[in-house]
Amino acid sequence: MLRNRAGIIIGVSACLLSLLIFLLSGCVPKKIKNVESKGKNIICFGDSITFGAGSETGKNYPVFMSKMMLGVNVINAGIDGETTPEALKRLQNDVLGRDPLLVIIELGGNDFLHKIPFAETIKNIEEMIRAIQAKGAMVAIVDINVGLVMKEYGLEYRRLSDKYNTIFIANLFHGILTDLKLKSDFLHPNARGYQIIAHRVYRAILPYLNQNRIIKGLKR
């Protein structure tokens, strides 16, 4: 009798847990590699958009996003003007060596401006993804296209996202770089623009952070 009762309790608990995961995951649309990541930091790895060029100090998207987070540290590892070959050189120190939970890759715009071969950019992004996932962290790839400009980057980044089971943040700049009220110059948002970017990134990664919290809680 006691065994039957214990079995019922366990079964009900399992069902409730499954329901909780479903609700907190926000109806997660795809399976992400390393959702069980043991890391502690969200690392925003990118160029001037991540750095916050065009806005006042401290008013960049990683800072705005950090204010939305509960119990997760957000690190701004953006460098103004950086290309993917340059970013690869600092991947170990600025990303892999900082206990990453999730790494948000926002790179490629300067490759386009400096006419670095498209195939080389894609190869570099792919190398970053593989190294970060080997470290046990989740990866989010930012779609950097602006309408028809750099459309091929967005398409290829999505393909990489599907291949490696990463989060894909589509159309990050939609309606921002075409709105004078949201940008500081032709290429960069202003503080208000960065706030919108922060919200878009946050919404994209939140379901997977919730999943990660649940998994970590079960293992305690």
Phi, psi and omega in degrees: 000313180295323179295318179297318180295318179296321179296320179296316180299316180297319180296316179296319180298319180296319179295317179295321179295318179299319179295319180297316179299318180297315183291316183285337180283351178066037181055058183307124186282340183209158178280132182247135178291138178069030178297341178270015183317137179264002181292171185243342188241142168268121183248120179268106188251111185191199183253220185296331179294320177286319179300322179105026179301139180095356180232168179291157178305132178085001179243064178241169187294324177298322178293313178300319181291326180299332179286345178268344186275148175242113176075016178232129180277136179247126182249129176271107178247043179263143176231126182300130175081007187282144175257169180294324176298322179291320181296322179301324183294334182252008182303317182297308184287318188269346182233294187297329181273010185241031175052061184286134169270314181213136178242125179260113183265117178232088185213161176122336181298320180284334173298317179298314182293326181266007176058038171288134182309135182305317181298325179292319178300312181297319178299318180293316178298318179297320179296320177298314181302312184296320180293319180293317179293326177296333177283346178099010182260157171284157179233139170237131179252130181268128174285116187259008182289153177235089184066233179280343179285125179065026179302323182296332177293314180300318180295317182286324177296322178295320178298317177297320179299316179292320181295319185254008179055057176252168170286141177238123182256098187276149171051046183301323186265006185304123177077002182262304184282002174251005182242114183301334181283347185245002181227155181262334176205192185298330188248345189233142175288166168262189183303317179296321178297319179293329175298318179295318177300316179302316179295321180293316179295315180302314180297326182288325185265341186304314181303324182281329174293321177296317177301316181298318179298318180296314180298316179297321179296324180291333184271359180283000000 
